[in-house]
Amino acid sequence: MTRLMVRGVEIRKGALDGPAQVRLIDALRPVLKAAPLFSPVTANGKAMSVRMTSAGGLGWVSDKGGYRYQPTHPRGSAWPAIPDPVLDIWRDVTGHDRTPDCCLINYYGEGAKMGLHQDRDEADFSWPVVSVSLGDDALFRIGDTVRGGKTESVWLNSGDVVVMGGPARLVYHGIDRIRFGSSRLLPKGGRINLTLRVAV
């Protein structure tokens, strides 16, 4: 594993080896069955190119009602529990006993991306945000804590773990593109990103 620091964001390259990635995907299968991926829209009604779902006591949703955490999937069912292998990653990289309230699961298919944004729908920004990359490579862009200005980009590969904490907790960040088909982890290609957050 190699650790990089980009604008205060810690990037643990190769944090998860191949078998660990496979175990993680296996642990996510029942989650995705219980809480299927859905296609979110922004508050102004624009469709997002990623599909998403969540695990944990709360899930993050985006629709015409705004961005928020809620205890149920859009179809009305409670979110499934965060799998233990995912919680192990949180504990390993943060050292915190407090577990996250939400594991947001984003799926990036061919052509999907995520514009620059801040993770700021949480009640307490002192808790870090942990992100896990699985599947295809993704170009991760990191800005500052205010919109505009210079940004830096780094390719995230399957098994990389990103930690945004401290002064870097509120940096603007996004995914410009993925290299579709660059990984064999997911049978149909694409990228899964897990984002772990303490929401309340």
N, C-alpha and C positions, 0 to 999 in steps of 0.2 A: 504494500500500500504506500502511496505517495500523498503527502499533504501539501496542498496549494492554498495560498491566501490571496484572494483577489478582492480588492476594495473592502477588506475586513470579513469577507465571506470565506468560510473554511470549506475546501473541496477535498474530500478524501477519495482519491483516485484508486479504484480497485479494492474498495473496502469489502466487497462481497465477492467471493470466488464463484466459479461456475456452479458447483453443487449447491451453494447457499442461495444463489439466484433461482435455481430450479425449485428448491424447497419453498422459497418465498412465493413463487408463482402457484405452486400446489396449494399453499395455505390461502391464497387469494381466491381460488376457484369457488369455494362455497360462499364466500362473501359476494362475489359477482352474481352468483345464482340467486341469492336471497335478496340482493339489492342491485338489480340490473343497471348497466350503464344507461344514462339518458343524455339527451342533447340539450344543453342549457342555452339560454339567451341572455343578453345583457339587459340592464334596466331600460334601455331605449328600444328593446325588442330585436336587436341584431343577433343573429345566430352565431354562437361560438363554434370554432372548428374542432375543438376537442369534445369528447364525450366524457362524462364523469359519473361518479357515485361516491359513497362514503362508508366508513365503518366507525364505530364508536358510539358514545352517548349522544353526540351531536354530529350532524352532517352539514357541510357548506353547500348552499344552493344559490343559483343565480337565475333570476327570472324578471318579469316586468315589475314585480313587487320589490325588486332591489337585491342586494347581496346580504346574506344573513346565514346564521346557523339555526338549524331547527332539528327537533328530535325524530323526525320521520322523513322517509323517502317521499318524493313527489307522489307516488302511488298510495301513500298512507301508512305503510308498514314501518316499524321501528328499524333503525339501522342495525346490522349485525355487529357483533363485538370485533374489536381490532385483534387480528391473530397474534398469538404469542411471539412468533418469529419477528413480527414487525415491532412489537413492544421491546423486544430484546435489542433491536438496533437503536431505538430511542434511548434506552438506559445506557447502552454502551457508549454512545457518542455524547450524551449530555451529562451523565452521572446523576440524573435526577430520579428520585423515587416516585414523584408525582407523574402519573401517566397522562398522555395527551387525551383530550376529549374527542378529537376528530382525526381520522386518517382520510384525507381527501384522495381519491383515486382518479387520476386523469388518464385517458387513453388518447394518444396521438396517432392517428392514422396518416396515410399518405397526404401530404399537403397541409397538415394541421400545424398550428403555431399558437403562441400565447403572447399577446402584447405586453409591453412594459407595465408593471403594476406594483403596488405595495400590498403586503399582507397586513391589513390594519382593521379587520373586523373583529379582532379579539379584544378582550377586556383588559389584559395586562401584557404589555410589550416586553416585560422583563424575561418572559419565557422564550426560549429559542424556537425557531422553526426548523424542522429537519426534513430533508427531501431525499428520496431514494429513486434512482434511475434504473429501469429494467427494460431491456430490449434495444431498439434502434438508437443510434447516436443522436444527440440533440445539441444544437448550438445555443448555449446559455449566455444571455447578455445581462450584464450587471451594471447598474448606474449608480447614482448617488441617492441620498435620502430626500432630495428635492427633484422634481421633474426637470428634465433638460440637462444640458451639459454633456460631457464626454462619457462614454461607456466602454467597457471592456467585455470581450467575449471569450468563452472557452468551450471546447467540445466536451460534453458529458457522455460517458460510455456506460454500458450496462454494468451494474455493480457499484457505480459511484454514489457517494453519499455527500450531501451538501448540508452545512449547518450555518444558519443565519441567526446570530445572536449578538448581544451587546450593542455597540454603535451601529452594526450592520443589520440589525433586526428589521429596520424599515427601509432598506435599500430598494430602489426600483429594480425589477428583474423580469425576465421573460424568456421565451423560447422562440428564436427566429425561424428555425426550420429543423426538420429531422432528416437523417439519411435513411430513407425508407429501404428496408431490406438489408441493412448493415449488420443485423444480429439475427441469429437463428433461435433465440430464446422463445419468442412467440411464434407459433406455427404459421400464422397469417401475417406476420410482420407487424411493425408499429412499435410504439413505446408506451410503457406504463410508468407513470410518475406517482409516487406516494408522498404526500405532504402531511407531516404530523404536527399538530398544533394544540396548545392549551388554549381553549376558547373562552373559558369563563373563570 
